[in-house]
Amino acid sequence: MIKRNYINVIGAGLAGCEAAFAIASFGIKVKLFDMKPTQRSAAHKSDYPAELVCSNSFKAKSTGNASGILKEEMKILSSIVMESAYINEVPAGGALAVDRAQFSKYIFNIINKNKKIELVNREVTEIPSEEITIIATGPLTSKRLADRIIELTGRDNLYFFDAAAPVVSADLINFNKVFKASRYGKGSDDYINCPMDRNQYSEFYNFLINAETSSLRKFEGVSIFEGCMPVEVMGKRGFDTLRFGPMKPVGLLDPAIGKEPFAVVQLRSENKENSMYNLVGFQTNLKFGEQKKLLTLIPGLEKAEIVRHGVMHRNTYINSPGFLNKFLQVKEKPNLFFAGQITGVEGYLESAATGIAAGINSVRYLKSEKFIDLPNETMIGSLCNYVSGYCGKNFQPMNANFGILPPLEKIIKNKKERKTKMSCRAIEAMKVISEEII
Ligand SMILES: Cc1cc2nc3c(=O)[nH]c(=O)nc-3n(C[C@H](O)[C@H](O)[C@H](O)COP(=O)(O)OP(=O)(O)OC[C@H]3O[C@@H](n4cnc5c(N)ncnc54)[C@H](O)[C@@H]3O)c2cc1C
């Protein structure tokens, strides 16, 4: 007999917090479990929930971008991640970046004050069988619970590598060598840009591709997610690959030379005080000593202190297609839902958004009501559709992007116009469906 007076949410990350908040907003009690602070994954450092383990950016704000659409949809669904992000925003040009400590603290306070949510700090090692439960334990799900999930799915779990970028403290950046600007002047001078000429880039490049990396033995045989490719792996693809990727100089005018530099390393503020900066797109698996040496080859960062090294980590996700339905519910165990990165979505916002979707529908299940079917025209609906309905042989995690949305009825050749139409369609569809979610 399934208990129907509360819902468990396992994992108080981005997805779990959204799910708990969504459930509580319907007046239903939630037990929100997290193994922090007594036990932590290799990437989690903070005692607070909804921790951003790497970049502090939620990507572009503009609804001309897939990520911007996702933000608008989440706002319509009363996302606490969005609420906290805008309150704790730090300057980042056209992107939405946050002070990560304040961001998590804000969410912690909201959860703590909510009488319907009980935050329980312990590792969950068994999947409750007679209770309604959402598993949102993320890419670094603890080993004991991951083993239970493997037993449940009846298939091998899938692993691949992901990587995080280093963070440096601001005080030892040489501001005489860098310049502040946003690409094409969008936003204010939100980024610190470390410009390189051809010789500097060559020296940097040669060091990077020959530098020593940390051992990846325990993950042998698994692939690296393209969207989070370490710089050294990218660099080995060719001399210019980085100049067309994270080190691209286009739209950045170096005032010292009056033109775009040959290559650039961009730094984005980590907090409101601007005391720490992360190296944008510089996720890496280089040994810590090598990361330090690499910085000495970046103009302006020669003496910079690394406050958090780049790391590579495991990413755990289930083989969702066929196992979950579009409501993120386990087909053969309807009292169980999954949310967040573990479902095979990729990214902070994508994870958080599926938390809202699972939260809403777990309540529907509790009340024996019809599920809310988020239309495929919406970014969240199409993400849920992707993870549950992918038909190919090689299921890979998915970011929000225009490719997963259904095409428009009328073909529009102009890319910008097409995206605008898709964006309006998504937001409109979300507004309409949100009327049903009361
Ligand atoms: C190192 C790293 C870097 C990343 N960098 C980025 C990035 O820069 N940008 C981006 O968009 N995405 C990034 N991601 C991917 C992804 O967006 C984040 O992992 C995101 O936090 C996933 O959200 P989630 O809620 O699914 O999981 P999480 O935010 O990881 O939350 C899961 C929670 O579950 C808890 N937990 C785990 N097991 C148990 C258990 N058995 N019992 C109780 N609690 C448990 C954990 O302590 C954690 O608090 C990164 C991932 C990693 C691991």
PDBQT file of the ligand as one rigid body, heavy atoms in Angstrom, charges set to zero:
ROOT
HETATM    1  C1  LIG A 501      32.040  18.606 -11.171  1.00  0.00    +0.000 C 
HETATM    2  C2  LIG A 501      30.832  18.983 -11.987  1.00  0.00    +0.000 A 
HETATM    3  C3  LIG A 501      30.863  20.145 -12.712  1.00  0.00    +0.000 A 
HETATM    4  C4  LIG A 501      29.719  20.547 -13.413  1.00  0.00    +0.000 A 
HETATM    5  N1  LIG A 501      29.741  21.740 -14.045  1.00  0.00    +0.000 NA
HETATM    6  C5  LIG A 501      28.611  22.219 -14.588  1.00  0.00    +0.000 A 
HETATM    7  C6  LIG A 501      28.591  23.543 -15.104  1.00  0.00    +0.000 A 
HETATM    8  O1  LIG A 501      29.577  24.277 -15.050  1.00  0.00    +0.000 OA
HETATM    9  N2  LIG A 501      27.441  23.999 -15.667  1.00  0.00    +0.000 N 
HETATM   10  C7  LIG A 501      26.325  23.216 -15.726  1.00  0.00    +0.000 A 
HETATM   11  O2  LIG A 501      25.310  23.694 -16.229  1.00  0.00    +0.000 OA
HETATM   12  N3  LIG A 501      26.333  21.961 -15.254  1.00  0.00    +0.000 NA
HETATM   13  C8  LIG A 501      27.443  21.429 -14.683  1.00  0.00    +0.000 A 
HETATM   14  N4  LIG A 501      27.465  20.160 -14.182  1.00  0.00    +0.000 N 
HETATM   15  C9  LIG A 501      26.349  19.264 -14.456  1.00  0.00    +0.000 C 
HETATM   16  C10 LIG A 501      25.049  19.437 -13.652  1.00  0.00    +0.000 C 
HETATM   17  O3  LIG A 501      24.352  20.489 -14.152  1.00  0.00    +0.000 OA
HETATM   18  C11 LIG A 501      25.215  19.586 -12.185  1.00  0.00    +0.000 C 
HETATM   19  O4  LIG A 501      25.800  18.425 -11.704  1.00  0.00    +0.000 OA
HETATM   20  C12 LIG A 501      23.879  19.819 -11.443  1.00  0.00    +0.000 C 
HETATM   21  O5  LIG A 501      24.217  20.194 -10.146  1.00  0.00    +0.000 OA
HETATM   22  C13 LIG A 501      22.965  18.623 -11.433  1.00  0.00    +0.000 C 
HETATM   23  O6  LIG A 501      21.856  18.879 -10.612  1.00  0.00    +0.000 OA
HETATM   24  P1  LIG A 501      21.164  17.718  -9.799  1.00  0.00    +0.000 P 
HETATM   25  O7  LIG A 501      20.157  18.359  -8.925  1.00  0.00    +0.000 OA
HETATM   26  O8  LIG A 501      20.720  16.672 -10.727  1.00  0.00    +0.000 OA
HETATM   27  O9  LIG A 501      22.329  17.080  -8.904  1.00  0.00    +0.000 OA
HETATM   28  P2  LIG A 501      23.187  17.767  -7.753  1.00  0.00    +0.000 P 
HETATM   29  O10 LIG A 501      23.119  19.230  -7.852  1.00  0.00    +0.000 OA
HETATM   30  O11 LIG A 501      24.515  17.101  -7.785  1.00  0.00    +0.000 OA
HETATM   31  O12 LIG A 501      22.437  17.349  -6.421  1.00  0.00    +0.000 OA
HETATM   32  C14 LIG A 501      22.405  16.036  -5.975  1.00  0.00    +0.000 C 
HETATM   33  C15 LIG A 501      22.371  16.041  -4.466  1.00  0.00    +0.000 C 
HETATM   34  O13 LIG A 501      22.147  14.703  -4.022  1.00  0.00    +0.000 OA
HETATM   35  C16 LIG A 501      22.950  14.427  -2.894  1.00  0.00    +0.000 C 
HETATM   36  N5  LIG A 501      23.109  12.969  -2.817  1.00  0.00    +0.000 N 
HETATM   37  C17 LIG A 501      23.792  12.132  -3.635  1.00  0.00    +0.000 A 
HETATM   38  N6  LIG A 501      23.623  10.853  -3.262  1.00  0.00    +0.000 NA
HETATM   39  C18 LIG A 501      22.811  10.871  -2.169  1.00  0.00    +0.000 A 
HETATM   40  C19 LIG A 501      22.254   9.878  -1.329  1.00  0.00    +0.000 A 
HETATM   41  N7  LIG A 501      22.472   8.579  -1.533  1.00  0.00    +0.000 N 
HETATM   42  N8  LIG A 501      21.478  10.259  -0.291  1.00  0.00    +0.000 NA
HETATM   43  C20 LIG A 501      21.222  11.581  -0.043  1.00  0.00    +0.000 A 
HETATM   44  N9  LIG A 501      21.722  12.565  -0.823  1.00  0.00    +0.000 NA
HETATM   45  C21 LIG A 501      22.485  12.213  -1.882  1.00  0.00    +0.000 A 
HETATM   46  C22 LIG A 501      24.216  15.219  -3.137  1.00  0.00    +0.000 C 
HETATM   47  O14 LIG A 501      24.862  15.518  -1.921  1.00  0.00    +0.000 OA
HETATM   48  C23 LIG A 501      23.687  16.478  -3.837  1.00  0.00    +0.000 C 
HETATM   49  O15 LIG A 501      23.447  17.528  -2.941  1.00  0.00    +0.000 OA
HETATM   50  C24 LIG A 501      28.568  19.725 -13.470  1.00  0.00    +0.000 A 
HETATM   51  C25 LIG A 501      28.567  18.530 -12.773  1.00  0.00    +0.000 A 
HETATM   52  C26 LIG A 501      29.670  18.166 -12.012  1.00  0.00    +0.000 A 
HETATM   53  C27 LIG A 501      29.611  16.895 -11.200  1.00  0.00    +0.000 C 
ENDROOT
TORSDOF 0
